[in-house]
Amino acid sequence: MSSSEEVSWINWFCGLRGNEYFCEVDEDYIQDKFNLTGLSEMVPHYKRALDMILDLEPDDEGDEGQGQNDLVEQAAEMLYGLIHARYILTNRGIAMMLEKYQNSEFGTCIRVFCENQLMMPIGLSDQPGESMVKLYCPKCQDVYVPKSSRYHHIDGAYFGTSFPHMLFMVHPEYRPKPSASSFVPRLYGFKIHPLAYQLQVEASVHWKAEQLIKTRVPSTTIQETRKRA
């Protein structure tokens, strides 16, 4: 970003296509070293990545190639994501994500009986690089892959495993009642017994075994006839 632009790195990053799930972390939060404890060991080029996020000029301005700058940019995105996962567990972060949740910015549940229940992002792991972001439905309490592929590149660790649950702990009034309805398989109007499929599998195996025996008997008889001849 050139110095003539007034848009901060954080504002630019959150405005990128595919980054709509992110909220803008307050710079005061990022400048507090306590909030960044342990991240320097997880993120390469930590110092330069942090300077980039805060729009600070790096201390070591060397003649580095584009490849090095790309690495720092990737590190900045990773660092911001890990900071973001911590920030959205704070009161300010929860308030910002709650607003996005109420505006349906995370989409609705695809499950029919959830009746378009609003969802929110969640990670299946707090360690980066293990899984991409998923969407959590508080009504059926299950997770789904985002519909749009634009979100499939976002690391789930940038939202963490605790965010939705923390939000509903702070604001229990927004937690919907669990879905009371579920799909019931029927055949000609009758409910299918849970053991019906198992019995069908066993019957099919038994039938195939019988057919195999029947097909082997004629071939054996023919071979015996040839030997006698």
C-alpha positions as CSV (number, residue, x, y, z in Angstrom):
1,M,0.0,0.0,0.0
2,S,1.3,3.4,-0.9
3,S,1.6,6.1,1.8
4,S,-0.9,8.3,-0.1
5,E,-3.7,5.9,0.7
6,E,-5.5,6.5,3.9
7,V,-6.9,3.0,4.2
8,S,-5.1,1.0,7.0
9,W,-3.7,-2.5,6.4
10,I,-6.4,-3.9,8.7
11,N,-9.2,-2.2,6.8
12,W,-7.7,-3.3,3.5
13,F,-7.4,-6.9,4.6
14,C,-10.9,-7.2,6.0
15,G,-12.2,-5.6,2.8
16,L,-10.7,-8.2,0.5
17,R,-13.1,-10.6,-1.3
18,G,-13.3,-13.7,0.8
19,N,-12.4,-12.0,4.1
20,E,-15.9,-10.9,5.0
21,Y,-16.0,-13.1,8.0
22,F,-13.3,-11.1,9.7
23,C,-13.9,-8.1,11.9
24,E,-11.5,-5.2,12.3
25,V,-9.3,-5.7,15.4
26,D,-8.7,-2.5,17.3
27,E,-5.1,-1.4,17.0
28,D,-4.9,-0.7,20.7
29,Y,-5.6,-4.4,21.3
30,I,-2.8,-5.3,18.9
31,Q,-0.3,-2.9,20.4
32,D,-0.8,-4.5,23.9
33,K,2.0,-7.1,24.0
34,F,0.1,-9.2,26.5
35,N,-2.5,-10.0,23.9
36,L,0.2,-11.3,21.6
37,T,1.8,-13.7,24.0
38,G,3.2,-16.8,22.3
39,L,2.5,-15.6,18.8
40,S,6.1,-14.7,18.0
41,E,6.9,-18.4,18.2
42,M,4.2,-19.4,15.8
43,V,4.5,-16.8,13.1
44,P,7.6,-16.4,10.9
45,H,8.9,-12.9,10.2
46,Y,6.9,-11.9,13.3
47,K,8.3,-8.4,13.8
48,R,8.0,-7.3,10.2
49,A,4.5,-8.9,10.0
50,L,3.4,-6.9,13.1
51,D,4.8,-3.7,11.7
52,M,2.9,-4.3,8.4
53,I,-0.4,-4.8,10.3
54,L,0.1,-1.6,12.3
55,D,1.2,0.3,9.2
56,L,4.7,1.0,10.7
57,E,7.8,1.3,8.7
58,P,10.1,-1.7,9.2
59,D,13.3,-1.1,11.2
60,D,15.4,-3.1,8.7
61,E,14.6,-1.6,5.3
62,G,17.0,-3.6,3.1
63,D,17.0,-4.3,-0.6
64,E,14.9,-7.4,-0.3
65,G,13.2,-9.0,-3.3
66,Q,9.6,-9.5,-4.0
67,G,9.7,-13.0,-2.8
68,Q,10.7,-11.9,0.7
69,N,7.9,-9.3,0.7
70,D,5.4,-12.0,-0.2
71,L,6.6,-14.1,2.7
72,V,6.1,-11.1,5.1
73,E,2.6,-10.5,3.6
74,Q,1.7,-14.1,4.2
75,A,3.0,-13.9,7.8
76,A,1.0,-10.7,8.4
77,E,-2.2,-12.5,7.3
78,M,-1.4,-15.4,9.6
79,L,-0.6,-13.2,12.5
80,Y,-3.7,-11.1,12.0
81,G,-5.8,-14.3,11.9
82,L,-4.4,-15.6,15.2
83,I,-4.8,-12.2,16.8
84,H,-8.4,-12.1,15.5
85,A,-9.2,-15.5,17.1
86,R,-8.3,-14.0,20.5
87,Y,-9.9,-10.7,19.9
88,I,-13.4,-12.1,19.1
89,L,-13.4,-13.6,22.6
90,T,-13.3,-10.2,24.2
91,N,-16.4,-8.1,24.9
92,R,-15.5,-5.6,22.0
93,G,-14.8,-8.4,19.6
94,I,-18.0,-10.3,20.5
95,A,-20.0,-7.1,20.0
96,M,-18.6,-6.7,16.5
97,M,-19.1,-10.3,15.5
98,L,-22.6,-10.2,17.0
99,E,-23.5,-7.3,14.7
100,K,-22.3,-9.3,11.7
101,Y,-24.2,-12.4,12.9
102,Q,-27.5,-10.4,13.2
103,N,-26.9,-9.0,9.7
104,S,-26.8,-12.5,8.4
105,E,-23.2,-12.0,7.1
106,F,-22.3,-15.6,7.8
107,G,-25.3,-17.1,6.1
108,T,-28.0,-19.4,7.2
109,C,-28.2,-23.1,7.9
110,I,-28.9,-25.4,5.0
111,R,-30.8,-27.9,7.1
112,V,-34.5,-27.7,6.4
113,F,-35.7,-28.1,10.0
114,C,-33.4,-25.2,11.1
115,E,-35.6,-22.8,9.1
116,N,-32.8,-20.5,7.9
117,Q,-31.2,-20.2,11.3
118,L,-28.3,-17.8,11.3
119,M,-24.8,-19.3,11.5
120,M,-21.4,-18.1,12.6
121,P,-17.8,-19.1,11.8
122,I,-15.9,-21.7,13.8
123,G,-12.7,-23.6,13.6
124,L,-12.3,-27.3,14.2
125,S,-8.8,-26.7,15.7
126,D,-7.0,-23.9,17.4
127,Q,-3.8,-24.8,15.6
128,P,-3.3,-23.1,12.2
129,G,-2.9,-25.3,9.1
130,E,-5.2,-28.2,10.3
131,S,-8.6,-27.3,8.9
132,M,-10.4,-24.6,7.1
133,V,-13.2,-22.4,8.6
134,K,-16.6,-24.0,9.1
135,L,-20.0,-22.5,9.9
136,Y,-21.7,-23.5,13.1
137,C,-25.5,-23.6,13.5
138,P,-26.6,-23.1,17.1
139,K,-30.0,-24.7,16.4
140,C,-28.9,-28.1,15.2
141,Q,-25.5,-27.7,16.8
142,D,-23.7,-29.0,13.8
143,V,-21.0,-27.5,11.5
144,Y,-21.1,-27.0,7.7
145,V,-18.7,-26.1,4.9
146,P,-19.4,-22.5,3.7
147,K,-21.4,-22.5,0.4
148,S,-19.1,-20.1,-1.4
149,S,-15.6,-21.3,-2.3
150,R,-14.3,-17.9,-1.6
151,Y,-14.2,-18.9,2.1
152,H,-12.6,-22.2,1.6
153,H,-9.1,-20.8,1.9
154,I,-9.6,-19.3,5.4
155,D,-7.9,-21.2,8.2
156,G,-10.3,-22.2,11.0
157,A,-7.8,-21.3,13.6
158,Y,-8.4,-17.6,12.8
159,F,-11.8,-18.0,14.5
160,G,-11.0,-20.8,17.0
161,T,-13.1,-23.5,18.5
162,S,-14.7,-21.4,21.3
163,F,-16.1,-18.3,19.6
164,P,-19.8,-19.3,19.1
165,H,-20.0,-20.7,22.6
166,M,-18.4,-17.7,24.2
167,L,-20.8,-15.4,22.3
168,F,-23.9,-17.3,23.7
169,M,-22.4,-17.4,27.2
170,V,-22.1,-13.6,27.1
171,H,-25.5,-13.1,25.2
172,P,-27.6,-16.1,26.1
173,E,-30.7,-14.3,24.8
174,Y,-29.5,-14.8,21.2
175,R,-29.1,-18.6,21.6
176,P,-31.9,-20.3,19.7
177,K,-33.8,-23.3,21.1
178,P,-32.5,-26.6,19.7
179,S,-34.4,-27.9,16.8
180,A,-37.3,-30.2,17.9
181,S,-37.9,-31.6,14.4
182,S,-35.9,-34.1,12.4
183,F,-36.5,-36.0,9.2
184,V,-38.1,-39.4,9.6
185,P,-37.6,-41.9,6.8
186,R,-40.8,-43.5,5.6
187,L,-41.8,-46.1,3.0
188,Y,-45.4,-46.0,1.7
189,G,-46.2,-43.8,4.7
190,F,-44.8,-46.2,7.3
191,K,-41.7,-45.4,9.4
192,I,-38.7,-47.5,8.6
193,H,-37.5,-49.6,11.6
194,P,-33.8,-48.9,12.5
195,L,-33.0,-52.6,12.0
196,A,-34.7,-52.8,8.6
197,Y,-31.6,-51.9,6.6
198,Q,-29.4,-54.3,8.6
199,L,-31.9,-57.1,7.9
200,Q,-31.9,-56.3,4.2
201,V,-28.1,-56.4,4.1
202,E,-28.0,-59.8,5.8
203,A,-30.7,-61.1,3.4
204,S,-28.8,-59.8,0.4
205,V,-25.5,-61.4,1.6
206,H,-27.4,-64.7,2.1
207,W,-29.0,-64.5,-1.3
208,K,-25.7,-63.8,-3.0
209,A,-24.1,-66.7,-1.2
210,E,-26.8,-69.1,-2.5
211,Q,-26.4,-67.8,-6.0
212,L,-22.7,-68.3,-5.9
213,I,-23.2,-71.9,-4.8
214,K,-25.7,-72.5,-7.6
215,T,-23.4,-71.2,-10.3
216,R,-20.5,-73.4,-9.1
217,V,-22.5,-76.7,-9.1
218,P,-23.0,-76.9,-12.9
219,S,-19.3,-76.2,-13.7
220,T,-18.2,-78.9,-11.3
221,T,-20.6,-81.4,-12.8
222,I,-19.3,-80.6,-16.3
223,Q,-15.7,-81.2,-15.3
224,E,-16.6,-84.5,-13.7
225,T,-18.4,-85.6,-16.9
226,R,-15.4,-84.7,-19.0
227,K,-13.1,-86.7,-16.8
228,R,-15.3,-89.8,-17.1
229,A,-15.4,-89.4,-20.9
